[in-house]
Amino acid sequence: MERTSNSRRSQNDGTELISNRESCDFSNFDIVSDSTVDSIITNSTDSTISSHNNITSHHLEKKKSWSKIFVLSYSTLGSIYGDIGTSPLYTLSTIFAKNKSPTRKEVTGVISLIFWCFTLLVIVKYAFIVLRLGPNNGEGGQVAIYCKISNILHTGPIGVNFKDEDDNNENLLSLSRTETRGSFVSTESFFQSKNFGLLKNKKFKKFFATFTLGLCFLGGALVISDGLLTPTTSVLSAIEGIGLVVPSFDNKIMPVSVCILIVLFAVQPLGSQYISLAFSPIMLTWFVTIFVIGCINISKHPSVFKALNPAEAIYYLRDHRSIDVLGSVMLSLTGCEAMFADVGHFSALSVTLALCFVVYPSLMLMYLGQGAYLYDHPESISSVFFLSIPGGNTTGFYWFVFIFATLATIIASQALILGVFSIIKQMIQIDCFPHFKVSYKSAKSSGTIFIPSINFLLMICVVLTCVGFRKSSNVTAAYGLGVSIDFLLTTVFISLCMLTYYKVHWLVVLFFFLTFGSLEMCLIISNCVKIPHGAWFTIMVTAIMFSFFVFWRWCRVIKIKQERRDRKRLQDILSKSETNNDPSFMLGERIGHTDTNAVFVKPYLNKLNRYPGVAVMYSELSSLVNSNSTVPGLFGDICRNFPSLPECFIFVAVRTAKVPFIPLEERVLIQKINHFKGFYKCIIRIGFMDTITMDTHLKVQIISKIKLQGISNSEKDNPIRFIQIFGKETIRSENHVEKVKLKNMFPWMWREIRGFVIEWIFFPLNELQSKAVSIASKKNNSNDDILFIGKEVEI
């Protein structure tokens, strides 16, 4: 059974894979000193001095001016706050759906519940705590918090290395080891203190790692399930508003909604910055409008401000002896989870400023205004938003509000669409999702992304959801359960982050957890009554996505373990000839013992000759930085099947950094493999906005950093012909052939299922992770030889 050691890790994820700067042996770098390279060395010396200035200026750029922050805050209105900003359209009507004429006391109690739930959860918890402590390298969501915890405790998934340092520093220039879960913990925290050294216990550490990863999967699955419901309910409710004015339009609501959803997803390739540019003026006008409407209605009944007394909320719950109303109050909070997930597209400060100074006052005054209107018109509860518009439906202002309400409701879909993009990107970074192509839409932020495949799949699922539910009232019945569970997961993650990352005293963390966790548990319980009425859909989608995350991670783990077992060192494949002047290598079995890493060669191939030329073999980054002498297992197959090698053999990996652009002269990093002349490792660094091909400029950069013997000076100045080698694996499931008997029926069924999911699901998707082929010039203008070597691997 043949195996390979190519580690399938995406190079577009921006995750730091080169670590342990101190372990790098810079003496191994072989830099050319001839006339062609002298200028490069001089420039590199200058660039070393200027690099510190670049680092300083980079950090200065991070301190955005207030004008830029205000622009970002303005942009968030069009991308993040559409969902939560349109909640006054339906929240009170849903709460009093069974009570067609609520009393003043009931109205005051419900408004008080909305005000305090919003203030405690959205403002206090999310704006002041979660957005402050949760983001990781500018990204938000539960995945970001999980990465912070795993980074500090070294409990991340096997094969994934977390790194906090900025990519624009010297650590990026070191070739060193990268391993997975640490065997020891060096960071002092609650879990590692002398009295609570829990993570020193291997069993607890394994449980903690699995538990937090499971919560991460659950949080990501919940956001995706909301990503199906939010666009559906927002667009349907907007188009249904037209049906109220034009009754003959009722039978066209669903088809028109589908068309609008398709258009909404079709504009996503423009990027969130351009979409925000179009949507933000509409949302700003919307918030100003509801602010004015709320103030006008409040002026008629200022006594509605007594709803700000939390006792009114408590009295309402006491009188009704039930917390079921909280399930409908949740509608005023939906979109809050997307606010945190979308942080990567903007910044935590800009999101907080827009929330506190625009969204929060406008929404609260609108709810208070609706309550004041219901004091005099309790019978208007079914359409309280539109009926509370000053002047009635005969004025131009009414139609102005109606048009902007329709537009704002359609825009509400944008928040969850961007949230799904952010969550999927982070899942790709921690190797828990197939490595779909991620397109970066702005050089100013690596969080401004678009994922074409996910956008198409999400569009198909949202359209099917829209066709299935048909009415917004059906979707509303399913809404809220996923959001409330998402709230509790965020509380759990932030509590763990406080303990481990920020080292907050455990009593403070306990107070935070009990305060918000108890309230969120009440929200979950109250939303459970929605399960028979549509919330089952949320549970179903969450279960499907959670299962896919678990499946993908399980397949990746067995693949990574197989790759580690098959790691090869160059000295296990080649042995230097006894004659120093002989530029050949001897191949064959290692004498004296059997070594599973040794390469067994055909008897007549006992020597590999070297000939003038350059070969470039593309690999994944993790297979190169494990150690100086480790090489991809594919190299052993090349040695076994080819009688000769070029005198210069370079193992190349590509790494995408977290900066938008990397200068051409700084992209190539070369390290010589010890004791073997002519063998090198090369890492090509590119920015997330860069594109790269193996053109003449890149070849000169590589060759200029290597001493090549046998190449004349004239050849050094001309384009160099390379042999480019690619490996292609066919993954198969391990197959144990035996007769099927009744007693081993279940093991046989498991092997069949295992084989099917690995060969027909995991293998095709895993092929997306091979990014090296993109570096080869498709047109091959330089007439390089391109060699594809395939093999079958069993896992």
N, C-alpha and C positions, 0 to 999 in steps of 0.2 A: 504494500500500500504506500503510495507516494503522497507526500505532503509538501506544503509550501509554507514559508514564514512571512509572506507578505501580510502586513497588518493593515486591515481596511479602516483607515481613519481619514475623515474628510480634511482637506486642506483649506476649505472655505469657512471653517467654523471660527477662526480667530482665537481658539483656545491656545494658551501658552504650552508648548510641548517641549521646549528646550529649557532645562532648569539646572540647578546646582552649579551656578557659575564658578564656584570655587574649585570644582573638580576638573575643570577644563585644563588640559595641558597645552598651552599655547606654543610650546616648543615643537609640537607636531605639525604646525602649519608650515608648509613648504612654499615660500613666496619667491617668485622669479626675480632675479636681480639684473637681467640683461637690459639692453637699452630700451626695448619695447615696454618693459615693466617698471623701469626706474621712475618714469613720470607718475605711474600709478601709485608707487610707494610714497613718492613725495606728496601726491594728492591725498593719499590715505592719512599721512601724518597731519596734513592741514585739516583733513576732515575729522581727525580725532579731536583736535582742538575745537573745531567748530561744532562737533557733535554735542559738547556740553552746552554751548550756546543754544543749539537747537532744542536740547532738552529743557533748558530754562524757558525759552520762548514758548515751547509746547505747553508747559505748565501755566505760563501766563495767559495763553490763549484759553485755557480751561476756565479762567475767571472771566466769564462773559460779562460784558458791560450790561448795565441795566437796560439799555435800549434793546439789545439783542434778547434779553430775558423777556421783556415786554412783548416783543414780536413773537417769541415762542409761546408765551402765554396766550396771545391772541390766536395763534395757530391751533392751540389745543381745543379751542371752542368748536372748531369745525370737525375735528377728528375724534375727540374723546367724549365730549359732554353732550352729544346728541341724544343718547339713550336716557341718561339720568335727567337731562334737561327737558324732555317731553313727558315726563311722568305725570305732571298735573292734568294732562288730557284725560286720564282714565283712572287714576288712583282712587279718588273719593267716590266716583261712580261705582267702582268695583267693591269698595268696602261696604257701601250701603246698597248693594244690589238687591238684597232681600228686604230692605227697609226703605220704602218709597217716601216716607215723611219723617226723617230723623228730628229729634228734639234739639234744642239749643245745647243742652248738657251733653248729648251724644256727639254733636258736631264738635263741641269744644274738646271733649275727651279724645276724639280721633285726631284732630289737628294737633293736640298735645303729643299724642303718640308719634305722629309723623315727625314733628319738630325734634323731639328728644332722640328718637331712633336715628334720624339723620345726623343730628349734632354729635351724638356719642360715637356712632360707627363711622360715618363718612369724614367728619371734621376731626374729632379727637383721635380716633384710632388710625384712620388711613392718612389724613393730611399731616398730622403732627407726629405720628409714630411710625407707621408702615413706610410712608414715602421717605422718611428720614433714615430709618434703620434697614429697610429691606433691599433697596436696589444693589445689584452687584455689577460693577464695571458699567454702570449706566443702564443696565437691563432691569426689568421688573417682573413681577409674578412669582408664584411659589417656586418655580425652577431656579430663579435667581437667589432666593433665600437658601434653598437647598445647596446651591453651589458654594455660598459663603460658609455654611456649616461644614460641608464636606471638605472644603479647602483647609479650614482651620483645624479640623480633627483628623484629616487624612482618612476619611471613610467613604470616599467617592467610589463610583463603579470601577470595576477592574478594567484596566486599559485606558483609563481617563486620568489625565493629570491636570489639576486646577492650578491656575497661576494668577496672582493679583497684580503683579508688577506691570507697569506700562510697557508696551512693545517698543517704544521709542527709546530704549536704553541699551546698555551694553550687554545685558543678559541675553538679548536676542542674538548676539554675535558669538555665543558659546555653543560648541557641540559637546553634549554631555549626556549622562544617563537620564532616562525618564522611565519611571516605574509607576505602579498603580498604588493600591492601598498601602499606606506605610505600615511597617511592622512595629513602629513605636510612635508615641505621641509626644511631641516636644512643646506643645502650647499649653500653658497652665490655664485651667478654667474650672468651673464647678465639677465637671465630670472627671477632671484629672487631678484635683487637689488631693492632699494627703488623706483627708477624711472621706473623700468620695472619688477614689480612683477607679471609677467604673469602666472607663475605656481601656484600662490596662488588662481587663478581663477579656480574653479573645472572644468568648461566647457572647458577652454583652455587646462588644464592639461590632460583631457580625450582625447581631439582632438590630442594633441601632442603625447600622448602615442599610440593612434591608427595610427597616421600618420607615426611615426618612425617604428612601428611594420610592417606596410604595406610596407615601403621601404625595411625593412629587408627581408620580404618575397620575394619581387621583385628581390632583389640582389641575394638571394639564388637560385631562379628559373632561373635567367640568367646564373649563373655559371653551373647549371645542364644542361641547353640547350646547352651551349658551350661544356660540357662534352660529348655530343652526336656527335657534329660536328667535334671537333678537332681530336679525334682518327680516324674518318672516312676519313677526308680529308688528314691527314698525311700519313696513311697507303696506301690509294689509290694512292696518288701522288708518293709515293716511289715505288710501284710496277709498275706504269705506266712508270717510268723511265726505267725499264727493257724492256718494250714494245717498247721503242724508238730504242733500240739496236737489239732486237729480235722481229720483226713485227708479227711473228706467235704466239707470246705470248699474243696478245691482248684479245683473247676470254677467257683467263684464269686469267685476272687481278682481277676480282671481287671475284671468288672463293678463289684464293690464299690470297687476302686481308682479307677475312672472316676468313680463317684459322690462319693467323697471329694475328688478333684481338683476337681470342679465346685463343691463346697461351699467348698473352700479359696479358689478364685478369687472366689466369690460374696461372701466376707467382706472382700475387699480394699478396697472403697469405704469401710470404716470408718476406714482410715488406719493407718499403722504404729504410731502411739502407742497406739491401742486394741488392736490385734492383739498388740503386745508386752505390754500389760497382762494379756492372757489367757494368752499363751504363756510369758512369762518365769518364772512360778512353776514350771511344768512342767520347763523346762530347768534351772533352778537345782536342783530336786530331782534331776534326772537327773545333773548333774555331781557333786553331793554323793554320790549313790548309787554311781557308778562310782569315785569317790575312795575310798569305804569298801571296796568290793569289791577294788580294787587293793591297798589297805593290808593287808587280811586275807590275800590270797594271797602277797604279798611277805613277810609275817612268817613264812611256812613255808619260804621259800627266799631269804634275804637275799642269797645269792650272785648273784642275778640282776642286782644293781647293777653287776656287771662289764661289763654291756652299755653302760654310760655311757662306757666306754673306746672312742674312735673306732677304735682298732686292730682291734677285733672286727669292725666293719663292713668294714674294708679286707681282713681275712683272709677274710671270707665271699665277697667279690667275687673275690679272688684264687683261692680254692679252686674256685669255680664257673666261673671264666674267662668271665664274661658279666655284662652290666649289665641283662639283661632283667628281673631282679627289681625294678628301679627302677620299671618300669611298674606293678607292683602296689603298691609302696610309695607311689606317687602317691595311692592311695586314702586314705591318712592325711592328705593335704594338701588334698584337694578341699574347696572352700568358702572357701579363703583368698582367691581372687580376688574373691569376692563381699564379703568383709570390707572390702576397699578400695573397691569400687564403692558400698557402702552407707553410706559415711561421711557423705554428705549428709543422711541421715535422722537422724543422731545427732551425734557429734563425734569427731575423731581421738583425743582424750585418753580419752574414755569407752570407745571401742573397744579401745584399748591396755590400759587398766586391767582390763577384763573378761577380755581374752586372757591377760595375764600372771599375774593373781592367781586366776583361777577356771578358765578353760579349759585352759591349758597344764599346770598341776600335776595336774589331774584326769585328763586324757588320758594323760600320761606314766606316771603311777602305774598306770593301768588297763592300759596295754600291758606294763609291767613285771610286773604281777600275772598277766596272761595268760601271759607267758613263764615265770614261776615255776610256774604250774599245769601247763604243758606239760612241765616237767622231769620230773614224776611221771606225767603222763597224755598222752604224745605221740599216742596213738590218738584223742584227743578233738579233734583239730585241725579237723575238719569243722564243729563247732558249739562252738568253744572259748569264746565269750562266755557262752552260757547254761549250759554245763556247768561253767564256772568259778565260778558263783554259789554262795557258801557255803550248805551245807544241802541242795543238790539240788532237784529239781523237786517234792518232796513238801511243801515248806514254804511258808508264806504269803509269805515274803520273795521267793521265786522268782517268784511271780505278781505281786507288787508291782513287781519289776524288769521283768517281761515287759510289764505294762501301760504303764509309763513308757517302756520302749524303743519300744513301738508308737507312743505319742503323740509322743515326741521325733523319731522317724523321719519321721512325717507333717509335723511342724513344720519339718524340714530343708528343705522346699521353699521356705519363706518367704524365705530369704536371697537366692536367685537371682531370685525374683519382684521383690523390691525393687531388686535390682541392675539388672534389665532396665529398670525404670521410670527409675532414675537415669541410665542410659546413654542412653536414648531422649530424656529431657529435655535432656541436654547436647547431643545431636546436633541437636535442634530449635534450641537456642540458637546453634549455629554454622551453621545453615541447611543442614544435610546430611540432613534428614529432614522429611517432611510435618508441618505444624504442627497435630498433633492437640491437642485440648483437654487442658490439664493442670490438675487440681484440686489446690489446696493445702489440706492437712488440718490445719495447725497454724499459728497466728500466731507461734509461737515460733521456727519454723525454716522457711525457704523450701525446704528439702530434703525435707520431709515431704510427699510428693506421691502422687497417684494419677492414672493415665491410663486412662480408661474404654475407649477404643478398643483400646489395646495390651493391656489386661487381657483383653478378650474374644478378641482374635486369639490371644494367648498361650494362653488356655484351650483354644481349638479345636486348636491345634497340639500342646499337651501331651496332650490326650485322644487324638488320632490317634497320637501317639508311643507312648502307653501301649498302645493297641490293637495297634499294629504289633509291638512288642517282646514283649508278653505276660508275660515273666518278668524279674525283676530281674537274674538272671544274664546275660541277653542284653544288658541295658543296661550292666551293669558292664564287659562286654567292650568296649563302645564308649567307656567313660569314661576320662579321663586325658590323652588327646592334646591336646584343646583347652585344658585347664588348664595343661599344661606349656608350650604355645606362648604362652599368656597370661602366664606367669611371665617368659619371655624378653622379650616385648614390653615388660613393665613395667620390666625391667632396662635395656633400650635407652632407653626414655623417661626414666627417672630419671637415667641417665648423661648424656643430652643436657641435662636440666634442671640437673644439677650444673654442667655447663660453662657454660651460657648464663645461667641465672637466678641461681644462687648463686655462680658464678665460682670453683668449687673447682678446685684445681690439677689439671692433666690427668693427672699421675701417680697421684693418689688416685682419680680417676675410672677410669683404666685398671685399677687394682687391683680396684676394685669390680666393674667389668664382667667382667674375666677370672675373678674368684672365683665370682660367682654365675652368670654366663653359661655357663661351662664345665659347672657342675653341671646347669643347666637344659637344656643341649644333650644331656647324657646322658639326662635324663628324656624329652626329645622322641624321641631315637633308640630308647630302650627301649619307648616307647609306639607306635612305628610298626608294630611287629609286630601290633598290634591292628586295623590297618586292614582286613584281610580278615574279621575277626570282629565288626565292628560300628563301628569308629572311622570308617569311611567316612561314616557318618551325620553325624558332627561336621564332616567336611570338606565334605560336601554343603551342610549348613545354613549353614556359615560362608561358603561360596562364593556362595550365594544372597543372603545379607544383605550381603556385601561388594559384590556386583554392584549391588544396589539402592542402596546408599549412593553408589557411583560414578555410577550412572544419574541419581539425583536431583541430585547436585552438578553433573553435566554440564548437565542441563536448567536448573538455577538460574543457572549461569554465562552461558549464552547468553541467558537472559531478562534478567539484570542488565545485560549488555552492550547489549542492545536498549534497555533503559530509559535507559541513560546516553547512548546515541546520540540519543535523543529528548527529552532534557532541554530545557526551554524556560524562558527568562527572560521576565519579565512585559513588559519593554521590547521583546521580539521579537514580542509579540502585540498590545500596545496602545501607542499613541503619544498623548501628551497633546494636547488641543485647544489651538490658538493663543490662543483667548480664555480668559483666566483665570476668568471668571465662568461659563463654560460647563461644567457638571458632566458632560460627555460625553467619550468617548474615540473616536479615529479608528481604524479597522481597515483592514488591507489589506496589499499587498505592500510590502516595504521597497524604497525607491527606490535605484537606482544599482548594485545587485549582487543576486545570488541567494543566499539564506540558507536552508539546509535547516531551520533552526529557525523560520523565519517561517511565519505562518499565512495561507494564501490564503483569502480570504473571498469569498462570493458578491458579484457586482458591486453589487447593490442594497442590500447591508448595509455601508455605508461608515461608519456611526456607531452606537455603542452608547449609548443613553440610560440615565440612572440614575433610579431611582425609590425612594421611601422604603421601607425594608425591610432585612432581614438574611438573607443566604444563608450556609449552612455547607456546605462541601464537604469530605468526609472523604477522607483520604489516608493513606499510610504515612509513618512518621516520617522515613525516609531521604530521601524526596523533598522534605521541607520544610527540613531542616537543612543541605542541601548548600551553599546560599548564601542571602543575604537576598532576592534577587530571583527565585530559582528557584521555579517552581510546577509542579504536576502537569500533564502534557500534556493531561489531560482538560479543563482549563480552556480550551484552545484550541478544542476541539470545541464547548464551550458558547458561546463568543464567535461561532463561525461559524454556529451554528444558532439563536441566540436574539437578538432585536432589542434587548433591554435587560437591564440587570443591576440588582440592588438596590444602594443607595448604600453598603451595608456588606457586603463579601464576605470571608468568613473561611475560610482553609484550616486544617482541624483534623486533628490526629493524636493518637492515644492511646498513652501509654507506661506500662507496668507496671514499677514500681520494685521494689527488693529488700527494702523494708520492708513490713510487713503492712498498715498503714493510713496514709493521708495525710489530714490535716484538710481539710474542704471549702474553707476559705479559702486553702489553699495548693496547690490542684489545678490552677488555671488559670494558664498563662503566655502572655502576648500579646507579639507583636513586630510593629511596623508595617513594611510593605514600602516601602522608600525611593522617593520621588518619585511615588508613586501614592496619591492620597488615597482613603481608604475601603477599602484592601486590607490585610489582616492575616494573620499566621500565628499559630496557637494550638496549644499542646501541653497536653493534659489528662493530668495524672499521677495514677495510681491505685496503691494498694498491692496486693500480690498476693492479699490477702483481700478487697479492695473489689469492689463491683459498681457499675456506673454507667449512668445513662440521661440523655438530654437532657431533664431535667425543668426546672421553673421555677427551682430553686435554682442549677443549673448555668448556665442562661441568664443569670441576674442576675449571676453571677460573671464571665461573659464580657463582658456589656454594660457592667458597672461599670468595666471596665478599658479601655474604648474610648470616645473622644469621638464620639458619634453626633449629627450635625446633623439637624434635622428631626423629632426625637422629643421630644415634650413631656414636661414633668416628670411629668404624670399617667401617661403611658405607661411611664416608667421605673420607676414603682412597681408596675406591673401585669405579669402574665406576658406575655412577648413572643413573638409568632408568628414562627417561623423557617421558612425553606425549607431542607430538608435534602437534600443532593445526594449520591448514591452512584454510583460507577462500577462497571461490571461488564464484564469482558473475556471474550472467547471466543478462546482461544489456538489457532492453527493453525500447522502446519508450512509453511515456505516450499516452494512447489510450482513446480518448473521443468518445464513441459510440453515434451516432445520425444518423437519416435518411438523405440520400444524396438527396438534392434538388438542383435545378438549381442555386438558389441564393447563396448557400454555396458550390458550386462545387470547386472553387479555394481553399478555406480553407481545404476541404477534400483532394484535390490533394496534398496540402502542407503537411498534416499529413501523407499521404501515403509515400511520398518521404522522409520525415523526419524519419519515422519509418524504411524504407528500409536502408538508409545510416547509421543509428545508430545501427541497429541490424545485418546487414550483412557486413558492412565495419568497422565501429568504434569498435564494440564489439570484433571481432576476433583480430584486431590489438592492441586493448587496453590490451588484455590478455598478450601481450609481456612485459608489464610493471611490472608484478608481478615477482619479483626476489627472494622472500623469499624461494621458493621451492628449489632453488639451494643449500641452506645451509643444507638441510636434506641429510643425507647419503643415497645414492640410494640403497646400499646393506643392510642398516639397521643392521649392525653387532651387535649393542648393543641391538637389540630386543626392541627398543622403540615402544610405541604405537603411530601411526601416524593417526590423525583424520582430515578428510576434511569436512568442513561444507559449504554447498552451499546455496545460496539464490538468489532470483530474485529481481532486482533493476530497478525501472522505473525512467527515466530522461526525 
